[in-house]
Amino acid sequence: PRVAPARRRVLLKLSGEVFGGGSIGVDTRVVRDIAEQIAATVGQVETAIVVGGGNFFRGAELSQAGMDRSRADYMGMLGTVMNCLALQDFLEQCGVDTRVQSAIKMEQVAEVYIPRRAIRHMEKDRVVIFGAGAGLPYFSTDTVAAQRALEVHADEVLMAKNGVDGVYTADPRTNPDAQRLSTLTYGEALARDIRVMDQTAFSLCRDNDVTMRVFGMEGEGNVTRAILGEQIGTLVTA
Ligand code: UDP
């Protein structure tokens, strides 16, 4: 917890799938829309963003195809940085000051990850975009989202999802009786094997008592609403 809690501070996780709009590369229309939605909240809420990279490479998939896992994971991490730069560009077009901080040094394009500096940026109304995951193979950007949320003292982790608007009692695509849950505990999520995040990310959130909101990207203005603290999707608590 912060000494002097001022404004709401959130950690938004955007997966690579969101950036790619379902395919490889960056769908600039989607990124522009997300940037506009974030821009609408600047000044009211402090936002840090962890960006995934599955629209370029996933280490596990490349390793299945015969690559060395660690090298493949580094490719995955480098992919996240391209998404960061795209988001930075569209945010700046909206007049938002941004900083990209990378967990792997690449000084021409990003600051290095310095958590205290990230906090200072947010206090100055800058949106901070975290790239290159944790800089460590065998980790996921979900886990990094949980870790960064803890380290910058975010009040909530916001998990933006494609194609689903929260956590359901069963898979809503295959089970017509599936119902959306408004709240859920990490214990229940783990017991039901609900895979909105990987297990490492879940247990980090559970053990350190961070709340997480799972919400759908599809609804009009949903990113803005989640950042501002509207009760959309599903709230997961310890
Ligand atoms: N990755 C990694 N360490 C990290 C974060 C990511 O090795 O700390 C690699 C991993 O190969 C992963 C890829 O980067 O598959 C892209 O990240 P992720 O799959 O988490 O992105 P998302 O599913 O959110 O698009």
Boltz pocket constraint, residues with backbone or C-beta under 6 A from the ligand:
constraints:
  - pocket:
      binder: B
      contacts: [[A, 14], [A, 15], [A, 16], [A, 17], [A, 51], [A, 52], [A, 53], [A, 54], [A, 55], [A, 57], [A, 58], [A, 59], [A, 60], [A, 72], [A, 73], [A, 74], [A, 75], [A, 76], [A, 77], [A, 80], [A, 132], [A, 133], [A, 134], [A, 135], [A, 136], [A, 137], [A, 138], [A, 139], [A, 140], [A, 141], [A, 142], [A, 144]]
      max_distance: 6.0
